[in-house]
């Protein structure tokens, strides 16, 4: 049994890396960090920035695609930037990783029950219902949301909004 099979909350390294960056909440910090990734050929797949407990700091959760070999250098360079307090690669580490999606699906009277059944299977919450559509709110890991979207595609997805990953290190490790 692999570590991932024993703990489904561990991020896998298949070219996609998940890092957290704890920064001073100041203008220009995000631009400087993004520049480090761009220079190394990493593409930002998802980005979530939110204030930390103290409003003077923010936490960035960044999903990146790129080679594993360059990741160590990215972490070192990002950690050296002004206003960066901590930069941690959570790929292959125990972490709780979640994402939120809002999905608006076409759902006329003939298909409404089936659409609702798919949403229920994925433990979605119905947040809007009209004669012609349903909006689901669903949280989970990226694979779960991808599967939900795959199942709802046949009904016609009108709109889709995803937050990107948020994560927190498990146990005593810092995020």
Rosetta silent file (secondary structure, phi, psi, omega in degrees, C-alpha in Angstrom):
SEQUENCE: XXXXXXXXXXXXXXXXXXXXXXXXXXXXXXXXXXXXXXXXXXXXXXXXXXXXXXXXXXXXXXXXXXXXXXXXXXXXXXXXXXXXXXXXXXXXXXXXXXXXXXXXXXXXXXXXXXXXXXXXXXXXXXXXXXXXXXXXXXXXXXXXXXXXXXXXXXXXXXXXXXXXXXXXXXXXXXX
SCORE:     score description
SCORE:     0.000 S_00000001
   1 L     0.000  129.305  178.428    0.000    0.000    0.000 S_00000001
   2 L   -77.250  165.116  178.483    1.397    3.376   -0.956 S_00000001
   3 H   -59.503  -39.206 -178.776    1.395    6.319    1.415 S_00000001
   4 H   -65.224  -39.561  179.757   -1.330    7.955   -0.672 S_00000001
   5 H   -65.198  -35.170  179.163   -3.587    4.886   -0.474 S_00000001
   6 H   -72.984  -31.212 -178.009   -3.224    4.874    3.312 S_00000001
   7 L  -137.839  100.146 -176.150   -3.934    8.608    3.516 S_00000001
   8 L   -69.102   -4.217  179.855   -5.976   10.157    0.702 S_00000001
   9 L   -88.524   -1.071 -179.292   -5.154   13.673    1.974 S_00000001
  10 E   -84.829  129.299  179.158   -1.531   13.439    0.820 S_00000001
  11 E   -73.115  138.105  178.990   -0.807   15.418   -2.328 S_00000001
  12 L   -97.444  149.638  179.717    0.846   13.395   -5.080 S_00000001
  13 L  -100.908   87.948  176.634    3.723   14.634   -7.189 S_00000001
  14 L  -117.256   43.478 -176.730    2.729   13.956  -10.787 S_00000001
  15 L    93.860  -13.250  177.083    4.082   17.200  -12.158 S_00000001
  16 E  -110.251  127.417 -178.056    1.643   19.198  -10.011 S_00000001
  17 E  -118.086  147.100  177.084    3.004   20.656   -6.790 S_00000001
  18 E  -121.243  120.661  179.796    1.156   22.355   -3.964 S_00000001
  19 E  -125.616  155.837  172.818    3.023   24.918   -1.907 S_00000001
  20 E  -119.950  142.950 -179.275    2.052   27.396    0.774 S_00000001
  21 E  -130.081  123.132  178.475    3.712   30.760    1.190 S_00000001
  22 E  -100.772  119.346 -169.239    3.278   32.845    4.336 S_00000001
  23 E  -132.887  160.263  169.578    3.874   36.497    3.469 S_00000001
  24 E   -69.131  140.422 -177.521    3.567   40.028    4.740 S_00000001
  25 L   -83.428   80.929 -176.928    0.293   41.493    3.510 S_00000001
  26 L  -134.775  153.753  177.738    1.806   44.177    1.271 S_00000001
  27 L   -61.776  141.670  174.271    1.352   45.304   -2.344 S_00000001
  28 L    91.657  -12.705 -177.486    3.596   43.602   -4.927 S_00000001
  29 H   -62.972  -47.278 -179.405    4.346   40.407   -2.969 S_00000001
  30 H   -60.194  -42.307 -179.373    2.260   38.209   -5.262 S_00000001
  31 H   -61.736  -42.329  179.688    3.872   39.693   -8.390 S_00000001
  32 H   -65.434  -39.165  178.969    7.386   38.985   -7.074 S_00000001
  33 H   -67.985  -45.050  179.361    6.475   35.394   -6.222 S_00000001
  34 H   -60.150  -35.510  179.308    4.798   34.794   -9.587 S_00000001
  35 H   -63.695  -38.593  177.615    7.930   36.106  -11.322 S_00000001
  36 H   -60.444  -44.695 -179.317   10.079   33.461   -9.580 S_00000001
  37 H   -65.756  -43.305 -178.362    7.796   30.716  -10.908 S_00000001
  38 H   -62.530  -43.072 -179.456    7.675   32.159  -14.422 S_00000001
  39 H   -61.899  -29.467 -178.814   11.478   32.433  -14.678 S_00000001
  40 L   -93.113    1.648  176.952   11.779   28.736  -13.790 S_00000001
  41 L    80.597   20.954  176.554    9.114   27.612  -16.275 S_00000001
  42 L   -95.072  139.837  177.981    6.454   26.702  -13.724 S_00000001
  43 E  -103.370  132.196  176.553    2.830   27.451  -14.531 S_00000001
  44 E   -79.058  114.817  179.850    0.464   28.508  -11.733 S_00000001
  45 E   -86.338  -38.242  176.954   -2.528   26.162  -11.991 S_00000001
  46 E  -148.297  152.498 -177.169   -4.391   27.531   -8.980 S_00000001
  47 E  -147.712  123.809  175.505   -3.881   30.360   -6.532 S_00000001
  48 E  -126.728  126.330  178.468   -5.692   31.125   -3.311 S_00000001
  49 E  -125.599  130.217  178.522   -4.667   34.110   -1.199 S_00000001
  50 E  -148.747  155.516  178.257   -6.307   34.959    2.091 S_00000001
  51 E   -65.328  145.404  174.106   -5.480   36.871    5.248 S_00000001
  52 L   -82.998 -174.066 -178.490   -3.907   34.885    8.069 S_00000001
  53 L   -57.770  -39.543  176.316   -5.118   35.192   11.653 S_00000001
  54 L   -93.871  122.669 -176.399   -3.164   38.418   11.998 S_00000001
  55 L   -60.907   -7.466  178.804   -4.237   40.816    9.224 S_00000001
  56 L   -78.749  -12.286 -176.338   -0.597   41.845    8.740 S_00000001
  57 E  -128.403  157.458  176.486    0.106   38.524    7.009 S_00000001
  58 E  -132.745  157.685  175.215   -1.454   36.431    4.251 S_00000001
  59 E  -116.628  131.441  175.612   -1.246   32.825    3.225 S_00000001
  60 E  -110.015  132.454  171.135   -0.940   31.796   -0.405 S_00000001
  61 E  -113.872  120.190 -171.760   -1.736   28.278   -1.526 S_00000001
  62 E  -123.516  125.409  172.171   -0.316   27.739   -4.989 S_00000001
  63 E   -96.862  124.049 -175.949   -0.814   24.796   -7.318 S_00000001
  64 E  -123.333  147.951  168.860    2.049   24.610   -9.829 S_00000001
  65 E  -115.202  137.263 -178.946    2.880   22.401  -12.760 S_00000001
  66 L   165.210  179.273 -175.752    6.505   21.797  -13.605 S_00000001
  67 L   -79.673  150.196 -177.284    9.365   19.379  -13.023 S_00000001
  68 H   -64.442  -34.550 -176.730   10.242   18.095   -9.576 S_00000001
  69 H   -61.084  -36.499 -178.609   13.921   18.953  -10.006 S_00000001
  70 H   -81.132  -12.042 -175.510   13.215   22.686  -10.208 S_00000001
  71 H   -64.661  -41.790 -179.535   10.909   22.730   -7.192 S_00000001
  72 H   -60.157  -41.778  178.748   13.682   22.815   -4.576 S_00000001
  73 H   -65.719  -39.829  177.818   15.222   25.853   -6.279 S_00000001
  74 H   -60.268  -45.335 -179.199   11.810   27.579   -6.452 S_00000001
  75 H   -61.359  -45.561 -179.457   11.303   27.061   -2.709 S_00000001
  76 H   -62.919  -46.595 -178.305   14.764   28.478   -1.940 S_00000001
  77 H   -66.369  -40.580  179.047   14.339   31.511   -4.207 S_00000001
  78 H   -65.422  -40.919 -179.506   10.830   32.255   -2.966 S_00000001
  79 H   -62.350  -27.542 -178.949   11.958   31.964    0.666 S_00000001
  80 H   -81.521  -12.601 -177.503   14.641   34.624    0.038 S_00000001
  81 L   -66.063  146.246  174.255   12.166   37.217   -1.241 S_00000001
  82 L   -61.637  139.836  178.361   11.450   40.280    0.864 S_00000001
  83 L    78.511    0.952  174.285    8.165   39.887    2.759 S_00000001
  84 E   -97.375  120.135  179.924    8.165   36.057    2.511 S_00000001
  85 E   -91.067  -36.407 -177.643    8.292   34.521    5.973 S_00000001
  86 E  -155.972  140.463  176.099    7.899   30.858    5.017 S_00000001
  87 E  -135.280  121.652 -174.115    7.562   28.795    1.846 S_00000001
  88 E  -129.624  131.478  173.413    6.729   25.090    2.135 S_00000001
  89 E   -87.906  117.786 -178.500    6.263   22.420   -0.545 S_00000001
  90 L   -97.697    3.319  178.635    3.414   20.183    0.639 S_00000001
  91 E   -61.657  131.223 -179.921    3.661   17.765   -2.271 S_00000001
  92 L    67.645   15.318  175.656    3.914   14.203   -0.893 S_00000001
  93 L  -113.451  155.961  179.010    3.344   15.446    2.683 S_00000001
  94 E   -69.674  117.367  179.677    0.362   14.809    4.926 S_00000001
  95 E  -151.996  149.641  172.179   -2.007   17.717    4.474 S_00000001
  96 E   -88.711  120.423 -176.173   -5.734   18.319    4.375 S_00000001
  97 E  -123.107  125.324 -179.166   -6.446   19.649    0.885 S_00000001
  98 E  -135.934  159.782  177.888   -9.853   20.943   -0.167 S_00000001
  99 E  -144.360  153.034  177.729  -11.391   22.888   -3.003 S_00000001
 100 E  -119.994  141.240  175.959  -14.830   24.422   -3.495 S_00000001
 101 E  -132.296  141.257  166.942  -16.817   24.515   -6.721 S_00000001
 102 E  -109.879  125.115 -176.784  -20.040   26.209   -7.739 S_00000001
 103 E  -126.403  119.275  175.520  -21.568   24.433  -10.722 S_00000001
 104 E   -97.621  120.981 -174.210  -24.626   25.728  -12.601 S_00000001
 105 E  -119.202  138.157  173.257  -26.241   22.860  -14.492 S_00000001
 106 E   -65.121  130.536 -177.269  -29.073   22.875  -16.997 S_00000001
 107 L  -151.692   84.703  175.204  -31.946   20.999  -15.351 S_00000001
 108 L   -75.964  175.787 -175.853  -35.355   21.096  -16.970 S_00000001
 109 L   -57.374  -34.620 -177.549  -38.257   19.195  -15.405 S_00000001
 110 L   -69.219  -27.847 -175.563  -37.416   16.028  -17.351 S_00000001
 111 L  -113.771   -4.317 -173.559  -33.843   15.828  -15.998 S_00000001
 112 H   -56.412  -46.669 -177.702  -34.075   17.601  -12.633 S_00000001
 113 H   -61.154  -41.646 -179.669  -34.384   14.435  -10.502 S_00000001
 114 H   -67.467  -40.567  177.537  -31.376   12.824  -12.187 S_00000001
 115 H   -63.382  -44.611  178.649  -29.255   15.982  -11.805 S_00000001
 116 H   -62.680  -35.921  178.631  -30.220   16.228   -8.125 S_00000001
 117 H   -64.740  -41.353  176.558  -29.318   12.566   -7.640 S_00000001
 118 H   -62.453  -46.171  178.332  -25.808   13.172   -9.041 S_00000001
 119 H   -59.114  -42.524  179.023  -25.415   16.177   -6.739 S_00000001
 120 H   -63.117  -41.835  179.354  -26.564   14.137   -3.752 S_00000001
 121 H   -57.143  -38.606 -178.718  -24.103   11.348   -4.568 S_00000001
 122 L   -91.342   10.424  178.852  -21.234   13.853   -4.420 S_00000001
 123 L    58.017   39.945  176.491  -22.662   15.442   -1.242 S_00000001
 124 L   -80.242  158.028  174.059  -23.283   18.746   -2.953 S_00000001
 125 E  -107.809  130.749  176.385  -25.475   21.407   -1.481 S_00000001
 126 E   -81.044  117.953 -177.148  -28.135   22.902   -3.743 S_00000001
 127 E  -108.734   -9.608  175.091  -27.744   26.680   -3.411 S_00000001
 128 E  -157.978  140.314 -179.498  -30.061   27.788   -6.234 S_00000001
 129 E  -142.472  123.281  176.491  -32.910   26.138   -8.107 S_00000001
 130 L  -126.241 -177.976  178.435  -34.884   27.572  -11.015 S_00000001
 131 L   -63.195  -25.820 -172.720  -37.155   26.144  -13.694 S_00000001
 132 L  -119.710   -7.737 -176.616  -34.163   25.649  -15.992 S_00000001
 133 E  -153.466  164.223  175.633  -31.075   25.248  -13.805 S_00000001
 134 E  -133.206  138.301  170.758  -29.542   24.150  -10.507 S_00000001
 135 E  -110.026  123.565  175.959  -26.462   25.552   -8.800 S_00000001
 136 E  -101.972  145.275  168.483  -24.533   23.082   -6.676 S_00000001
 137 E  -112.577  124.242 -178.304  -21.914   23.932   -4.078 S_00000001
 138 E  -136.062  138.792  175.604  -19.470   21.095   -3.610 S_00000001
 139 E  -121.794  153.969  178.114  -16.274   20.749   -1.590 S_00000001
 140 E   158.512 -168.866  176.884  -13.637   18.057   -1.674 S_00000001
 141 L   -78.695  167.697 -175.077  -10.355   17.166   -3.255 S_00000001
 142 H   -60.130  -37.335  179.541   -9.690   18.021   -6.892 S_00000001
 143 H   -62.715  -40.614  178.638  -10.353   14.451   -8.079 S_00000001
 144 H   -62.809  -45.771 -179.213  -13.821   14.486   -6.509 S_00000001
 145 H   -66.440  -37.550  176.280  -14.693   17.796   -8.156 S_00000001
 146 H   -61.463  -41.645  179.311  -13.331   16.588  -11.502 S_00000001
 147 H   -65.273  -42.575  177.391  -15.541   13.476  -11.222 S_00000001
 148 H   -58.858  -48.617 -179.343  -18.600   15.588  -10.359 S_00000001
 149 H   -61.060  -41.069  177.152  -17.993   17.844  -13.345 S_00000001
 150 H   -59.433  -41.547 -179.635  -17.558   14.790  -15.571 S_00000001
 151 H   -70.771  -35.055 -177.091  -20.916   13.395  -14.437 S_00000001
 152 H   -82.454  -15.208 -177.437  -22.739   16.723  -14.848 S_00000001
 153 H   -56.868  -38.042 -177.167  -21.323   17.463  -18.304 S_00000001
 154 H   -65.790  -19.940  178.298  -23.954   15.323  -20.035 S_00000001
 155 H   -88.697  -20.890 -179.694  -26.710   17.574  -18.651 S_00000001
 156 L   103.580  101.501  176.089  -24.971   20.749  -19.769 S_00000001
 157 E   -83.857  121.781 -178.615  -22.828   22.831  -17.456 S_00000001
 158 E   -83.658  -45.202  178.676  -23.818   26.462  -17.866 S_00000001
 159 E  -147.377  153.318  179.052  -21.161   27.934  -15.576 S_00000001
 160 E  -144.763  130.819  174.293  -18.388   26.652  -13.347 S_00000001
 161 E  -131.841  127.647  177.022  -16.327   28.436  -10.692 S_00000001
 162 E  -121.836  143.755 -176.915  -13.623   26.688   -8.660 S_00000001
 163 L   -78.016  -27.602 -166.464  -11.679   28.213   -5.797 S_00000001
 164 L    92.226  168.860 -174.723   -8.415   26.369   -6.244 S_00000001
 165 L   -74.764  142.214  163.983   -6.824   24.310   -3.499 S_00000001
 166 E  -122.107  147.409 -178.275   -6.563   25.347    0.111 S_00000001
 167 E  -147.181  159.934  173.902   -4.533   23.225    2.456 S_00000001
 168 E  -143.650  132.013  178.565   -3.351   22.851    5.991 S_00000001
 169 E   -63.382  142.018  179.267   -0.500   20.630    7.164 S_00000001
 170 L   -81.074  156.799  175.266   -1.623   17.807    9.424 S_00000001
 171 L    67.080 -140.522 -176.113   -0.425   17.382   12.975 S_00000001
 172 L   -87.572   -5.660 -179.976    2.248   19.691   14.381 S_00000001
 173 L   -67.392  146.135  176.965    3.736   20.663   11.002 S_00000001
 174 L   -87.077  144.452  178.589    3.328   24.290    9.949 S_00000001
 175 L   -82.552    0.000    0.000    1.499   25.119    6.754 S_00000001
